[in-house]
Amino acid sequence: MKKQPSLLGGASIITGVCVGAGMLGLPMSGAGAWTGWTLAAITFTMITMTLSGWLLLEVYQDHPIRASFNTVTQAVLGKHINIINNLAVYFVGGILLYAYITASGEILQNLAKPYLDLGNASGRIWSVIFVAIFSFFVWHSTRLVDRISVVLIAFMAISFCLSISGLISHIDLNTLWDLSNESGGYAKYSLAVLPIALTSFGYHHSVSSMRAYYGEERKAKWAIMGGTFIALVLYLLWVISIFGVLPRENFAPILASNGDLGVLLQHIGEQIEVGQISQTLHAFSIAAILSSFIGVGLGTFDFLADFFGFADDKVGRTKSWAATFLPPLIFSLLSPLGFLKAIGYAGAIATLWTCIIPAWLAYKTKKGNQAVVFLVFIFGVCTAIFHLLAMADRLPMFKG
C-alpha cells in the first residue's frame, strides 16, 4: 500500500514559498501604518489569499489531476484570457526565481569568500552552483521537495526563534504601540502594506502541485491552510519583534536604503546587542531563500509541464526543468537586478492570478460561496490599484 503524503510536508512547501519574499518587505512597508494596522493588514490578507487558493481547488475538481492554470483557464475563460494569465503566472514565477538565484549567489559568495575567492564572477558562479544543486530536488519529484521542505522549515524555525528571542526580550511596549506619537496618522499608510502582504502569501502557482501531490482536494486544502497559517505566525512575530525594538522614527534611513538587511541590523544594534542575532538572521535568510526557490520552482515546473505537455518521465521532467530554471538563471547572470526590486515587479502582476483570475474562474463555474468570490475579486482589484499607485508615488508613503 502506497504511503500517503503528510500534511506537514505540503504545509511546509506552502510556507516555504510564502516566507522568502515577505520577511524584509513587511516591516518596511508597515513602518507607516505601524503595529496595529500592519498586523490587521497581514492577517486579513492571509485569510483572503487562503480563500482564493481554496477557490482554485474547487474549480480544479472538474479537471485532470495534473491540470494547472493553463488547462483550467483556457477551458473556462477562453484562449485570450488564458494567454494573459499564462504570461502573468510565468512572469511572477520566473522573476521570483530570478530574484532568489541572484540573492543566493551574493549570499554564498560572502560566505565562501574567506575560504574560496572566485574573483569578479564569484557571485555568478555561485548562482550557477546553487541552481545546479537545488533545482535537482524539483526535477526529481514532489516527494523529495516535501522532505527537503520539512528540513528547511525546521531549520528556519530554529534560526528564526534564536533571532527573535533576542529581540522579544527587549520589546518596549511604548515603542511597539508608538505611544509617544499623539498625532496618530497610521491608517493612511495601511494601503501600502497590502501589495507587499499579497506578494508574501503568493503561493497560488503551487495549488495544482498540492492537488497532484495528494491526489485529492481535501488534503491539499488543509495543507494550504497549514502553510499560510505558519507563514502568518512567522510574519506577525517578526513584525512585533522589529516594531517593539526599533522606534518608528528610526526607519527613515532604513527606508532610504531600500530596506537593506544590513542597515536594519545596524539600527537594531543601536538598541540591543545584535551579534548573535545577525548570525542567526543570515542563517534564516539562507533557509528562507532556498525553501522559496524550491517551492516557487516546483509550482512553475508543474505549470510549464502542463502548458507544454511534457511527459512525467525523465526526459519530460528534464524539459520542464530547462524551461523553468534556465531562463531566470541566464537573466540573473546577464543582469542581476537585485532582490527587492525584482520582488516589487512580481507584486505588480501577482494580483491578477492570485485573486482576480481565481475569483473569475469560480464565478464562471459557479464554485464557492459567492460572497467569498466577491471578496477575493475586490481585494485583488483594489490591491492591484494600490500597487500601481505606489509605483507612481501616488499613494501615501511613510518616509520616517
C-alpha positions in Angstrom: 0.0 0.0 0.0 1.4 3.4 -1.1 2.1 5.7 1.9 0.0 8.9 1.8 2.0 12.2 1.8 1.9 14.0 5.1 0.0 17.3 5.6 3.1 18.7 7.3 5.1 18.2 4.1 2.6 20.0 1.9 2.2 22.8 4.5 6.0 23.2 4.6 6.1 23.6 0.9 3.5 26.4 1.0 5.2 28.1 4.0 8.5 28.0 2.2 7.0 29.6 -1.0 5.5 32.4 1.1 8.1 33.3 3.6 11.0 34.0 1.3 9.5 37.2 -0.1 7.9 38.7 2.9 10.3 38.8 5.9 12.1 42.0 4.8 9.3 43.7 2.9 6.6 43.7 5.5 8.4 45.7 8.3 9.5 48.2 5.6 6.0 48.6 4.1 4.4 48.6 7.5 6.6 51.3 9.1 4.0 54.0 8.4 0.9 52.0 9.4 2.8 50.7 12.5 1.8 47.8 14.7 -2.0 47.7 14.8 -2.8 48.4 11.2 0.1 46.3 9.9 -0.9 43.2 11.9 -4.5 43.7 10.7 -3.5 44.0 7.1 -1.3 40.9 7.2 -4.0 38.8 8.9 -6.7 40.0 6.5 -4.5 39.3 3.5 -3.7 35.8 4.8 -7.4 34.9 5.2 -8.3 36.3 1.7 -5.3 34.6 0.0 -6.1 31.3 1.6 -9.7 31.5 0.4 -8.6 32.3 -3.1 -6.4 29.2 -3.1 -9.4 27.2 -2.0 -11.5 28.6 -4.8 -8.9 27.4 -7.3 -9.1 23.9 -5.7 -12.9 23.8 -6.2 -12.5 24.8 -9.8 -9.8 22.2 -10.4 -12.2 19.4 -9.3 -13.6 19.2 -12.8 -10.2 18.8 -14.5 -7.4 16.1 -14.7 -5.3 15.7 -11.5 -2.2 17.3 -13.1 -4.0 20.2 -14.7 -2.7 23.7 -14.0 -3.7 27.2 -14.6 -3.2 26.8 -18.4 -5.7 23.9 -18.8 -8.3 25.3 -16.5 -8.2 28.9 -17.5 -8.4 28.1 -21.2 -11.3 25.7 -20.6 -13.3 28.2 -18.5 -12.3 31.7 -19.6 -11.1 31.1 -23.2 -7.9 31.4 -25.2 -7.3 35.1 -24.9 -7.7 35.4 -21.1 -5.6 32.2 -20.8 -2.7 33.9 -22.8 -2.7 36.9 -20.4 -2.9 34.6 -17.3 -0.1 32.4 -18.6 2.2 35.4 -19.1 1.3 36.6 -15.6 1.9 33.3 -14.0 5.2 32.7 -15.7 6.4 36.3 -15.3 5.9 36.1 -11.5 7.3 32.6 -11.1 10.3 33.5 -13.3 11.1 36.8 -11.7 10.9 35.3 -8.2 13.3 32.5 -9.3 15.5 35.2 -10.8 15.4 37.2 -7.5 16.3 34.1 -5.4 19.1 33.0 -7.8 20.6 36.5 -7.7 20.3 36.7 -3.9 21.7 33.2 -3.3 24.7 33.9 -5.4 25.5 37.0 -3.3 25.0 35.2 0.0 27.1 32.2 -1.0 29.8 34.5 -2.3 30.1 36.3 1.0 30.0 33.0 3.0 32.7 31.4 0.8 35.0 34.4 0.3 37.2 33.8 3.4 37.9 30.3 2.1 37.5 30.5 -1.7 37.6 33.7 -3.7 36.5 33.1 -7.3 37.1 36.7 -8.4 34.8 39.2 -10.1 32.5 36.5 -11.4 32.2 34.8 -8.0 28.5 35.7 -7.4 27.5 34.4 -10.8 29.5 31.2 -10.4 27.8 30.5 -7.1 24.4 31.2 -8.6 25.1 28.5 -11.2 26.2 26.1 -8.5 23.1 26.9 -6.4 20.7 26.2 -9.3 22.6 23.1 -10.4 22.3 21.6 -6.9 18.9 22.7 -5.6 16.9 22.5 -8.7 17.6 18.8 -8.7 15.0 18.4 -5.9 12.3 19.8 -8.1 13.4 17.7 -11.1 13.4 14.5 -9.0 9.9 14.6 -7.5 7.4 16.5 -5.4 8.1 13.9 -2.7 11.7 15.0 -2.4 10.6 18.6 -2.3 8.3 17.7 0.5 11.1 16.1 2.5 13.7 18.9 2.0 11.0 21.5 2.7 10.3 19.9 6.1 14.0 20.1 6.9 14.3 23.7 5.8 11.2 24.8 7.7 12.6 23.2 10.8 15.9 24.9 10.3 14.1 28.2 9.6 12.0 27.8 12.8 15.1 27.2 14.9 17.1 30.1 13.4 14.0 32.3 13.5 13.4 31.6 17.2 17.0 32.3 18.0 16.8 35.5 16.1 13.7 36.9 17.6 14.4 35.6 21.1 16.9 38.4 21.5 14.5 40.9 20.1 11.4 39.9 22.1 13.3 40.1 25.4 14.0 43.8 24.6 10.5 44.7 23.4 9.3 48.1 24.8 5.5 48.5 24.7 5.8 52.2 24.3 7.9 51.6 21.2 5.6 48.8 20.0 2.5 50.9 20.1 4.3 54.2 19.3 2.7 55.8 22.4 4.9 59.0 22.1 3.1 59.8 18.9 0.0 61.8 19.8 -1.0 62.8 16.3 -1.8 59.3 15.0 -1.9 59.2 11.2 -1.4 55.5 10.8 -4.4 54.4 8.8 -3.5 56.3 5.6 -0.3 54.2 5.3 -2.0 50.9 5.7 -2.9 50.7 2.0 0.8 50.5 1.2 1.1 47.3 3.2 -1.5 45.3 1.2 0.5 44.8 -2.1 3.6 43.5 -0.1 1.4 41.4 2.1 -0.3 39.9 -1.0 3.1 39.0 -2.5 4.1 37.5 0.9 1.2 35.0 0.5 1.6 34.3 -3.2 1.6 30.5 -3.2 -1.1 30.0 -5.9 1.2 28.6 -8.6 1.7 25.7 -6.1 -2.0 24.9 -5.7 -2.1 22.5 -8.6 1.1 20.9 -7.4 -0.5 20.3 -4.0 -3.6 18.7 -5.6 -1.5 16.5 -7.8 0.7 15.5 -4.9 -2.1 14.4 -2.6 -4.4 13.1 -5.4 -7.3 14.9 -3.9 -8.6 18.4 -3.0 -9.4 17.8 0.7 -5.8 17.2 1.9 -4.5 19.9 -0.4 -6.9 22.4 1.1 -5.7 21.7 4.7 -2.0 21.8 3.5 -2.7 25.3 2.1 -4.4 26.3 5.3 -1.5 25.0 7.4 1.1 26.6 5.2 -0.4 30.0 5.2 -1.1 29.9 8.9 2.6 29.0 9.7 3.7 31.9 7.4 1.2 34.2 9.2 2.6 33.4 12.7 6.2 33.9 11.5 5.2 37.3 9.9 3.4 38.5 13.0 6.2 37.5 15.4 8.7 39.2 13.1 6.8 42.5 12.8 6.1 42.6 16.5 9.8 41.9 17.3 11.0 44.7 15.0 8.4 47.3 15.9 8.9 46.6 19.6 12.6 47.3 19.5 13.1 49.9 16.8 11.3 53.2 17.1 9.1 54.3 14.2 11.2 57.5 13.5 14.3 55.3 13.2 13.0 53.8 10.0 13.9 56.8 7.8 17.5 55.7 7.0 16.3 52.1 6.5 13.7 53.1 4.1 16.2 55.3 2.3 18.4 52.2 1.8 15.5 50.4 0.1 15.2 48.1 3.1 18.7 46.7 3.2 19.0 44.0 5.9 22.4 45.2 7.0 21.1 48.7 7.7 18.1 47.2 9.6 20.5 45.2 11.8 22.7 48.2 12.3 19.8 50.2 13.7 18.6 47.4 15.8 22.1 47.1 17.1 21.9 50.6 18.4 19.1 49.4 20.7 20.4 46.0 21.7 23.4 43.7 21.4 23.0 42.3 17.8 25.9 39.9 17.3 24.2 36.6 17.7 21.0 37.9 16.1 22.9 38.9 13.0 24.4 35.5 12.5 21.1 33.6 13.1 19.2 36.1 10.8 21.6 35.4 8.0 21.1 31.7 8.5 17.4 32.2 8.5 17.6 34.2 5.3 19.5 31.5 3.5 17.0 28.8 4.5 14.1 31.1 3.5 15.5 31.9 0.1 16.3 28.2 -0.5 12.9 27.0 0.5 11.2 29.7 -1.6 13.4 28.8 -4.6 12.4 25.2 -4.3 8.7 25.9 -3.7 8.3 28.5 -6.5 10.4 26.3 -8.8 8.0 23.4 -8.2 4.9 25.4 -8.9 6.5 26.9 -12.1 7.8 23.5 -13.1 4.3 21.8 -12.9 2.7 24.8 -14.7 5.1 24.6 -17.6 4.9 20.8 -17.8 1.1 21.2 -18.2 1.5 24.1 -20.6 3.9 22.4 -23.0 2.5 18.9 -22.4 5.8 17.5 -21.2 5.6 13.9 -20.0 6.1 12.9 -16.4 9.2 10.8 -17.1 12.9 11.6 -17.0 13.1 13.2 -20.5 9.9 15.2 -19.9 10.9 16.4 -16.5 14.3 17.4 -17.9 12.5 19.5 -20.5 10.3 21.1 -17.7 13.5 21.7 -15.6 15.1 23.5 -18.5 12.1 25.7 -19.2 11.7 26.5 -15.5 15.3 27.3 -14.4 17.4 28.2 -17.3 15.7 31.5 -18.4 15.9 33.1 -14.9 19.4 31.8 -14.4 20.6 33.3 -17.7 18.9 36.7 -16.9 20.5 36.6 -13.4 23.9 36.0 -14.9 23.5 38.8 -17.5 21.7 41.4 -15.4 21.5 40.9 -11.6 18.8 43.5 -10.9 18.5 42.9 -7.1 16.2 41.1 -4.8 13.8 43.8 -3.5 13.4 45.5 -6.9 12.6 42.1 -8.5 10.1 41.3 -5.8 8.4 44.6 -6.4 7.9 43.9 -10.1 6.4 40.5 -9.2 3.9 42.1 -6.8 2.5 44.3 -9.6 1.5 41.3 -11.6 0.7 38.8 -8.8 -2.7 40.3 -8.1 -4.0 39.0 -11.4 -3.6 35.3 -10.8 -3.7 35.1 -7.0 -7.1 36.9 -6.7 -8.7 38.2 -9.9 -8.5 35.0 -12.0 -9.4 32.6 -9.2 -12.5 34.6 -8.4 -13.4 34.9 -12.1 -13.0 31.1 -12.6 -15.1 30.4 -9.5 -17.8 32.8 -10.7 -18.0 31.3 -14.2 -18.1 27.7 -12.9 -20.5 28.6 -10.0 -18.0 27.2 -7.5 -17.5 28.5 -3.9 -19.6 30.9 -1.8 -20.4 34.0 -3.9 -19.6 36.4 -1.0 -16.1 34.8 -0.9 -15.8 35.1 -4.7 -16.7 38.8 -4.5 -14.3 39.5 -1.6 -11.4 37.8 -3.3 -12.1 39.7 -6.6 -12.5 43.1 -5.0 -9.4 42.6 -2.8 -7.3 41.7 -5.9 -8.5 44.7 -7.9 -8.0 47.1 -5.1 -4.6 45.8 -4.2 -3.5 46.0 -7.8 -4.6 49.7 -7.9 -2.7 50.3 -4.6 0.4 48.8 -6.1 0.3 50.8 -9.3 -0.3 54.0 -7.2 2.6 53.1 -5.0 4.9 52.6 -8.1 3.7 56.0 -9.4 4.3 57.7 -6.0 0.6 58.5 -5.7 0.0 56.5 -2.5 0.8 57.9 0.9 4.3 56.5 1.7 6.0 56.8 5.1 9.5 58.3 4.8 10.3 58.3 8.5 
